[in-house]
């Protein structure tokens, strides 16, 4: 509806400029939805923006535009000039009503567009270290990233979903040490954790070789899953691995087992990646060294205190950063820089990093270093999400009962299922803290649980179709009903809400904010469910055949929008509940 009115308004504007002897480009006017319903359906301030250019009063310009528009080919019911020169438009009722036929005809493509023209976007999300099960924080990031991808695809982007497989660096070495400690413990060849705590876990293995007792590394990975991996190694190899370095088979088996668990968890919530980029390849292929060499050639690398530093203060950042420690081991910053360099080399137009709040301090250094390497840092976007707190009975649920020292995604999925999990993880703005109400998530009452409230609205539409079929009433085709029969105020309110969907998708995709879709779906369900509850005033099947078809057409349009909206969030649209 906005596009149609915008086209008419732009044409009228061009004619006005031409008559005024102005041959410069015709500006694109803005059309906003007024906050107050009594101000109309759309409003524009274009008359005020042109006042200086045309050397006329805004109200005079507005009067000419209103006169030229007329009813805009039947689109407008009225146009009113307000204040210093605003124009408020009210669309004709039949313009809204006819939209239902378009929705019914478009079906799965309603709300989608090709506005991005195939622009290539890489979205990196989750990227959890393969050192343990996925936490609720990872879960929020997973759902957020996937929903952003779905929105981008719905607006014509060519999207690559990418998982950065963090299998390089110190955390993987500690993982191997943790598994070997449990392995030795299960063989009765190591001290129990805490009995001989070592100040330097890096030297623990050499001390064991000298016949000293070995404790579980003080910064090692906890949880039953480490013991499970060790038990599998004991069963397969017995004591054969007692003298093996923990960075070899212990690390390798742990990485394989944990990442298989991560992928299985992601599969449970319907998330698949196009690319798993291996961090270790940056080490193996010399890409870390290449990044250092190129930065050094630009005098952006210097050596001090035995370490290698990025001269980031050159770019106005608050301090210089170590990229290679005095031990010769890279910090997290160097692989991140090299990785983003590779992203640009792979030809993406836009790079979106979906990361937790703990990465916000790192991001400026990555972007500025990437710019220094000759790439457009403005094309790298950070979508930051805050942490998740799981509560039950008004109290915070602090840790897992089975697998780790935190609540895992799998534990929540076992209790509430994937649909509820996804909705709860995406319904709040990403940069706000998420209080995950486990009691509400468990609640099966559709009136209370927002996920079920929306799904139930869809299921009720499907139920109407079944009821009509049982009564011998065929569902009308997209153009086989008269939408002008829908004249009740609540019916028009529903139609107007459905009309917002395409613009909402475009806005949510552009801002990388899928929570707008969740909120919108609650609004749609909030109009439809009460409408159906009042069966006397809104009787769907009646002796009035034309009205019956019109209301079935409305039901079909509702079903289309709810299904498409839920799909953008990766949530199912059940036909029965």
C-alpha positions, 0 to 999 in steps of 0.5 A: 500500500505504501509503495502504491501511494509513494509512486503516485506521490512521486509522480505528482511531485515530479509534475509540480517541479516541472511546472515550477521550472525545476529540472533537478532530480525528483526527491523520494518523499517519505511516508510514515505511519502516524503514531496516532490513528486519527492522523490517518494511515500515512503522512508525509513532510515532503512539502516542508522539505521542498519549501526552500527549493521552491521558495514557497510556503509549505502549506501552499506546496501541500495544497498543490500536491493534494489537488494533483493526487486527487483520490490517487486512482481510487487509492485514497479516501482523503488527504488532509493538510495539518500543521505547517505543511504535513499531509495526512492520507487516509486510504480508501477501505476497498484499497485495504480490502483488496490487499487480501486477494494479493496476500492470498495469491502470493502465499509463501512469498507474501512479504518477500522482496528482491530489493537487495538484488543478490547482494552477498552477505556472510553471517557468522554466528555461534562459533562456540569453541569445541570445548563443551556443550552449547550454553543458553548464551550460545542458544540466543546467538544461534537463533538470532543469527539464523533469524537474521539470515532468514530475513536477509534471504527474504529481502533478496540477499545471497546469504552464507551462514558460517560457523568459525570452528575455533580449534586453534590456540590455548583453549584446545590444549587445555581441553586435551589436558582436561581429558587426559587428567580424567583418563589417568584418574579413571585408570587410578594413575592420578590424584583426584582433582584438588588433591595436588593442585598445580600452580602451572597446569602447563607443566603438569604433564612433565611432572607426571612423567617424573612420577609425581601425582597429577591433579586436574588442571586448575583451569581445565574444563569441567562437566561429566562430558569430559569424563565420558570422553575419557571413559571412551578412550579407556574402553578403546585403548586401556592404558596405551595412552598413558604416556601420550601427549595430551595435545594429540589423541586426547585433544583430537577425540575430545574435539570430535566428540564435543563438536558432534554434540554441538552439531546435534544440538544445533540440528535440534533447533533447526540450524544448519551452516553453509560453511564451517571455517577451520581456525587451525587452517589460519595457522597451517596455511601461514595466514597469521604470519602473512597478516603480521607481515603486511601489518608490519610493512605498514609500520602497524606492528612493533615489538616490546617486552618480548611480545608483538603488538598492534599499533592500534592507537594509530587509529585512535583506539585507546591502547595498543594490543598484543597480537603474539605473546612473549611465549610465541602464542598468538592472542585471540586478536590475531586469528580474528584479524586474519579470518576477517581478511579472508572473509573479504577475500572471498568476495562478500559485500557485507560481513555480519558478526553475531557475537556476545557482549563479551566480544564488544571490546575486541571488535573495534581492533579487528575492524581497524586492523582489517581496514589497515590491510586495505579493506572497507571496515564499514562493511563489517557489522557487529550484532551484539547480544546480551546474556541470558538468565534462566529463572524458575519460581522467581529464582535464577537457575544457576547451573546444569544438573548433568553436563556442565557448570551452566544450563545447556541448550539440550536441557532446555529443549528437553523441557520446552521443545525447539519452537518455544526455545526459539521464540523466547530467544528472539522475542527481545531486542538483542542488546537487552538482557534476556530473562528466560522465564522457564515456568512460562516457557513450560506452560502449555496454556496457549493464552499464556505462552506467547509461542502457543498463542501465535501458533494457535491463531494459525491452527484456528485458521486451518481449523476454519478451513476444515470446518468449512469443508465438513459443511460442504463450503469450498475455500475460495481461491485468491480472487474468488471472494469479495473483500469489500464485505469486510466492513467491521472496524475490527476486520479493517484493523486486521487487514491494515495490520497484515498490510504492514508485513512487507515493510516490517520484513524490510525494516527488520532485515535492514536493522538486523532485528528479528524481534520486530517479527516476534512482536508483530506476530503477537499483535496479529494473533492478538487481533485474530484470536479475540475476533474468533472468540466472538463467534456471534459478531464474527460468524465465519460460516453463515447463510450469507454466501458472499460474507462467508467467502470473504471471511474465509478469505480473511482467514486465509490471509491471516494463515499466510502471514502467520506462517510466513512470519513464523518461518522467518523465526524458524518456528513451525506453523501447526495446523492443529493444536 
